[in-house]
């Protein structure tokens, strides 16, 4: 079982699925989260969220671009919470 990811905006669910890794633009620079990462709450800056997904993951919205098993989403900011291999990103 991998890392469960949900990327949500006030209007849409942009991505929901199991992933291998997620890289986000944090306030103090980019950082990556993998399965079994320590619990974290963080704020995000403008930039790209990069998702390395399992083969069967699918984007839920056209704002998410994909190539092979990597997805990318430009955000203007947001917050995230990771706990027990469940990552929720509230994106602007």
N, C-alpha and C positions, 0 to 999 in steps of 0.2 A: 504494500500500500504506500502510495507516494504522498506528496504534499497537495492538499485540496486548496484550490484557489477560486475566489470569487472577486471579480472587479465590477463595482457597482457605481453608477452615477444616479442623481435624482430622477433621471428619465429612463435609464436602461440598465439591464444586466449585460455588460459588455463581454464578459468571459466567465465561464464556470466549468471547472474540470480538474482532473488530476494532472499535476505537472512535475517535472524533474527539478526545475530551478526557476527562480524569479529574480530579476535585477531591477531595482527601483532607484529613482533620483532622490535620495534623502537630503535633508537640510545641510548636512555636513559632507555630502558627496554620495556617489553611487555605492550601493551595497547589494549583496546577493543573499538569498535565503534558499536553503535546501531542506530536504526532509530531516526531521529531528532537530531543527534549529531551536535555540532557546526562545522562550516567549519574548515578544517585543511589541511595543506600541511606538509608532514613529510618525512624524509629519513629513510630507513630500513636497519637493520643489517642482517647478516646471521641467519637463524632460520626457524621456521615453521609458515606459515599462517594457522590459524584454522578458519573454516567457519561453522557456525551453519545455515543450510539452511532450507527452507521450503520443504515440502515433494516432490514437483514436480521438484526441481532443479536437474540438471544433469551436470556432469563434461564434459568438452569439449576435454580433453586430458588425456592420460594415466599417465602423470606425477602427476596427482592429485589422491590421494588415498581417499577412502570413507568407512565409516562404519555408518550404519543407516542414519541419516540426517546430519552427520558431515563429512566435507571434510578437508584434510590436504595437504599442499604443502610446500616442503622445498625450500627455496630461499637462494641465496648468498648475496642479498642486493636489493635495489631498492628505489623507491619513491612512494608516494601516494598523491592523492588529493581527498578530500571529500567536496562536496558542494551540497546543496538541495537534500539530500538523494541519491546521486549518487557517489559511491566510485570507483575510478579508481586506480589500482595498476600496476605500471610499474616494473616488476620483472626481476632480473638478474638470 
